[in-house]
């Protein structure tokens, strides 16, 4: 017979999970793998960002599945795993562990299941979590509409949309970096 007591998952438990997952309210939440197009888009964003960050010599750019541990947020979230990210804070003493703190810049590339009213609500909650944790800029990248929506922590209600023929940036999170929207969506 079960006692009904469930133990809360920890960062150590999350570190042993195969695949992409986040820790929210003591539960490990598995995230679906992405499809070809979203992965290619995320890869192009990472390539541009990483090249810039390498030349800048400050902070680090990360690919999909990088773990960021934050103090528990109002809704119980304690980790993030964006599709692409940049971090410019203090690094953990153990380089094999999650970064302790929010990403400075986070990119969420929509997958096939990230469309519709429920998905929009979930994405808005996650953006609010990023901002509560201290992330400066979040990109919502839509490979179908070929648009990048830029949300900034200092003006979360003011969403900027970038489309074909424009350059998109991540100011103030990644000063001086920008990339052509057309290059991302090739």
C-alpha positions in Angstrom: 0.0 0.0 0.0 1.3 3.5 -0.9 1.6 6.0 1.8 0.6 8.8 -0.6 3.7 10.8 0.2 5.6 11.9 -2.9 9.1 13.2 -2.7 9.9 16.3 -4.6 12.4 16.0 -7.4 15.7 17.9 -7.0 18.3 19.4 -9.3 20.3 16.3 -8.9 17.3 14.2 -10.1 16.9 16.5 -13.1 20.6 16.2 -13.9 20.1 12.4 -14.3 17.1 12.7 -16.7 17.7 11.7 -20.3 16.5 14.2 -22.8 15.2 17.7 -22.3 13.3 18.5 -19.1 12.7 21.3 -16.6 12.0 21.3 -12.9 8.7 22.9 -11.9 6.9 22.6 -8.5 9.2 19.6 -7.6 8.2 17.7 -10.7 10.3 16.9 -13.7 8.5 18.1 -16.8 9.8 16.4 -19.9 9.9 18.5 -23.1 9.2 17.1 -26.5 11.9 16.8 -29.0 11.8 19.4 -31.8 11.3 18.8 -35.5 13.6 19.5 -38.4 12.7 23.1 -39.2 12.6 24.5 -35.6 15.9 22.8 -35.0 17.6 24.3 -38.1 16.3 27.7 -37.1 17.6 27.4 -33.5 20.9 26.2 -34.9 21.3 29.2 -37.1 20.5 31.6 -34.2 23.1 29.8 -32.1 25.8 29.9 -34.8 25.4 33.7 -35.2 25.2 34.3 -31.4 28.1 32.0 -30.6 30.4 33.6 -33.3 29.6 37.1 -31.9 30.1 36.0 -28.2 33.4 34.4 -29.1 34.7 37.7 -30.6 33.2 39.7 -27.7 35.0 37.5 -25.1 32.3 38.0 -22.5 29.7 35.4 -21.5 28.8 32.2 -23.2 26.2 31.1 -25.9 24.4 27.8 -25.4 22.6 25.3 -27.5 19.4 23.5 -26.7 19.1 21.6 -23.4 21.4 23.9 -21.3 20.1 23.9 -17.8 19.7 27.1 -15.8 18.8 26.8 -12.1 17.1 29.7 -10.4 15.6 30.3 -6.9 12.1 28.9 -6.9 9.7 31.3 -8.7 6.1 32.1 -7.7 4.7 29.3 -9.7 7.3 26.7 -8.5 9.7 26.7 -11.5 13.3 26.3 -10.6 14.9 25.6 -14.0 14.9 26.7 -17.6 16.1 24.9 -20.7 15.8 27.3 -23.7 16.4 26.4 -27.3 19.3 28.9 -27.5 20.6 31.2 -24.8 23.3 33.6 -23.7 24.6 34.0 -20.1 26.9 36.7 -18.8 26.8 36.1 -15.1 29.0 34.1 -12.7 29.7 30.5 -13.7 29.3 27.5 -11.4 32.5 26.2 -9.8 31.7 22.8 -11.2 31.5 23.3 -15.0 29.6 20.0 -15.3 26.6 21.4 -13.5 23.7 23.7 -14.4 24.3 27.5 -14.6 23.1 29.0 -11.3 21.0 31.9 -12.5 18.7 32.8 -15.3 19.8 33.1 -18.9 20.6 36.7 -19.8 18.9 36.1 -23.2 16.6 33.2 -24.0 15.3 32.0 -27.4 12.2 29.8 -27.6 11.7 28.4 -31.1 8.1 27.2 -31.7 7.7 23.5 -32.5 4.6 22.0 -34.1 2.8 21.7 -30.8 3.5 25.4 -29.9 0.5 26.8 -31.7 -3.1 27.5 -30.5 -4.7 29.1 -27.5 -3.3 26.7 -24.9 0.2 26.9 -26.3 0.0 30.7 -26.4 -1.0 30.8 -22.7 1.9 28.4 -21.7 4.4 30.5 -23.6 3.2 33.7 -21.9 3.6 32.0 -18.5 7.1 30.9 -19.4 8.1 34.4 -20.6 6.7 35.8 -17.3 8.8 33.2 -15.4 11.9 34.2 -17.4 11.3 37.8 -16.5 10.6 37.1 -12.8 13.9 35.2 -12.7 15.8 38.1 -14.2 16.2 37.3 -17.9 16.5 40.5 -19.9 15.3 39.5 -23.4 13.2 36.6 -24.7 12.7 35.8 -28.3 9.6 33.9 -29.5 10.6 32.5 -32.9 7.9 31.4 -35.2 9.3 29.3 -38.1 5.9 29.1 -39.8 5.1 32.8 -39.9 8.8 33.6 -40.3 8.6 36.2 -37.5 10.6 36.8 -34.4 8.8 38.5 -31.5 11.1 40.2 -29.1 10.0 40.6 -25.4 12.1 42.8 -23.1 12.0 42.6 -19.3 11.8 46.4 -18.9 8.8 46.6 -21.3 7.1 43.2 -21.3 3.9 44.5 -22.8 5.7 46.1 -25.7 6.4 43.3 -28.1 8.5 44.0 -31.2 8.0 41.9 -34.3 10.8 41.4 -36.8 10.2 40.0 -40.3 11.9 39.5 -43.7 14.2 42.3 -44.7 14.9 43.3 -41.1 17.7 42.7 -38.6 16.7 41.6 -35.1 18.7 42.2 -31.9 18.7 41.2 -28.3 19.5 44.6 -26.7 20.3 45.1 -23.9 21.1 41.5 -23.1 23.6 41.0 -25.9 24.9 44.6 -26.8 26.0 45.0 -30.3 24.7 41.7 -31.7 22.1 41.5 -34.5 21.2 39.1 -37.2 19.2 39.2 -40.4 15.8 37.6 -40.1 16.1 36.2 -43.6 19.3 34.4 -42.7 17.7 32.8 -39.7 14.8 31.4 -41.8 16.7 30.2 -44.8 
